[in-house]
Amino acid sequence: MDATNTGTAPIYDLLITERGDVIADAAHAAEQTRLKAADTLDFRLADNARDHAA
C-alpha cells in the first residue's frame, strides 16, 4: 500500500476510530519536542543577555 494514496482504507479507519490516530499523535509529539529542543538550545538568547549585561 502506497502511503501517499488517499483512497479508502477501512481497516485503518477502524483502527483510528478504536485506538486514535497514532501517526498524527506521534507527528505532533515530535514537532513539540523539536520546538522545545530548539528553544532550549537557542544560545542566541544567552549571548544577547550577556551583551546587554556588559
C-alpha positions as CSV (number, residue, x, y, z in Angstrom):
1,M,0.0,0.0,0.0
2,D,1.3,3.4,-1.0
3,A,1.5,5.8,2.0
4,T,0.6,8.7,-0.3
5,N,-2.5,7.1,-1.5
6,T,-5.6,8.9,-0.2
7,G,-8.0,6.2,-1.1
8,T,-10.3,4.5,1.4
9,A,-8.6,2.2,3.9
10,P,-11.5,0.7,6.0
11,I,-9.1,-1.3,8.3
12,Y,-7.0,1.8,9.0
13,D,-10.2,3.9,9.5
14,L,-11.5,1.3,12.0
15,L,-8.1,1.3,13.9
16,I,-8.2,5.1,14.1
17,T,-11.7,5.0,15.4
18,E,-10.8,2.4,18.1
19,R,-7.3,3.5,19.1
20,G,-6.9,7.1,17.9
21,D,-4.6,8.4,15.1
22,V,-1.3,7.2,16.5
23,I,0.7,8.5,13.5
24,A,-0.8,12.0,13.9
25,D,-0.2,11.9,17.6
26,A,3.5,10.8,17.1
27,A,4.0,13.6,14.5
28,H,2.5,16.2,16.9
29,A,4.7,14.9,19.8
30,A,7.8,15.0,17.5
31,E,7.0,18.6,16.5
32,Q,6.5,19.7,20.1
33,T,9.8,18.0,21.1
34,R,11.6,19.7,18.2
35,L,10.3,23.1,19.2
36,K,11.2,22.6,22.8
37,A,14.7,21.4,21.9
38,A,15.2,24.4,19.5
39,D,14.1,26.8,22.3
40,T,16.2,25.1,24.9
41,L,19.3,25.0,22.7
42,D,18.9,28.6,21.4
43,F,22.2,30.0,22.6
44,R,21.5,33.4,21.0
45,L,19.3,34.3,23.9
46,A,22.3,33.7,26.3
47,D,24.6,35.7,24.1
48,N,22.1,38.6,23.9
49,A,21.7,38.7,27.7
50,R,25.4,38.7,28.2
51,D,25.9,41.5,25.7
52,H,23.3,43.7,27.4
53,A,24.8,43.0,30.9
54,A,28.2,44.3,30.0
